[in-house]
Amino acid sequence: MPTTNLTQNINAVAAATPERGSVALVARQPIYGKAMTVMAYELQYADFDSESGLAGSPRDGALRMLADAALDIGLDRLAGDLPVYIHYPRELLAADEPLSLHPDRVIIEVPGELRAEEAVLRGIRTLRERGHHIALDAFMPGLTQPELLDLVDIVKLSLPNFEPEQLARLAPEFIRRGLKLIAKNVATIEQFDQASQLGFDGFQGDFLQRPQRFHSQRAPRNGFATLRLVSTLQNPACTMREVEQLIAQDLAMSYRVLRCINSSFYSLPQKVDSIRQALVLLGMDNLRQLCLLAALQQLENRPPSLFVTAMARAQMCEQLARLAGQSPTAPYFITGLFSMIDVLMGMPMAKIVDELPLAPAVENALVAGTGDAGAALACAKAYESATWIHARYRDIAPHLIRAAYLDAVYGAEQMLLQMQSPGSGATTPPLRPGRR
């Protein structure tokens, strides 16, 4: 797309975005490929007002989404180098000049129940000509008009809306037409298996949140020892000598910490050959981060995106506590971090909590979702799932909650990069010191 047109559309989005009113909140839901790696993100938007809850037209919500995601926040920060799906309501599709931003990155999603009006069809054709791929969201037989299918590249099907036999009949028809298929609202391994066998390319839903349904392996042999170490290290009262002793007792942890600290990532002036030396050079806060990194590396055979989610929750809970004036913030961090430990370990949360030296407030937050830490975790979960009405914590303003979420996701993804190449000379800047 020519630069002049891109600039014009950026200006159009900025000009059309309502200046006042509620804050546009941005969340992202991953779309997984067959290899269980994230291949794209769907960006979700809604109007959020601390006084009246959800409000606003689909057009205003879409404009705020475009302004937030493409202009203020940046797609790179939201999705790295992966494509993003953005929902366009009828009002944007039927506009005289449909808004188009980053056609190489943005896949435009059109509603499955959309009426095939000439203005809508013309708008979709215009967006295709500008380089956008088009996805049809929530196809429904008898409701989705056939004219739309001639203009899309991708079709999303909400699996709960179809019987297995109906799905088995529809999928081959779409594939013969050259369309890619994405399964929405995948809730069970049976649904995932059927969609995968039918040739679906992508998968969206909550099934990854319950991996015990399709993972039968036991927790790693040293998993609990590692988690106990992480739990203890997050205790602000833990002394330097106690930290040194704890790490030294775990040979795998000691090896990973020393290997990482001696990589070019840290660019230290001298080789570090002891935990005590690492403590002196890095300080307690940075060493806690490094130990956390090493601990997560030992929980293998899980999609990297799960680690990002766990770390993002941890950092968001910590920031919410700090914004609310809570101290210490370490219990909030560990609550967010361990909120997906049942997924990472493949075991029930209550059983894991029984094995760990966690404070009662953290236990209650993880198992029952109660207490102040539980409220912070609920806010983080609500934000990441775009359940805006519940994305609240104490009296923190919505724009501060949004900032905490974005900062947490960015920090978590930096840690993932560090996890993936601890000894390869990564140039990604380390996490800011003193966060925990």
Buried (B, 14 or more C-beta within 10 A) or exposed (E): BEEEEBEBBBEBBBEBBBEEEBBBBBBBBBBBBEEBEBBBBBBBBBBBBBEEEEBBEBBBBBBBBBBBBBBBBEBEBBBEEBBBBBBBBBBBBBBEEBBBBBBEBBBBBBBBBBEBBEEBBBBBEBBBEBEBBBBBBBBEEEEBBEBBBEBBBBBBBBBEBBEEEEBEEBBEEBBEEEBBBBBBBBBBBBBBEBBBEBEBBBBBBEBBBBBEBBBEEEBBEBBBBBBBBBBBBBBEEBEBEEBBEBBEEBEBBBEBBBEBBBBEBBEBEEEBEEBBBBBEBBEBBBBBBBBBBBBBBBBEEBBBBBBBBBBBBBBBBBBBBBBBEBEBBBBBBBBBBBBBBBBBBBBEBEEBBEBBEBBEBBBBBBBEBBBBBBBBBBBBBBBBBBBBEEBBBBEBEBEBBBBBBBBBBBBBBBBBBBBEEBEEEBEBEBBEEEBB
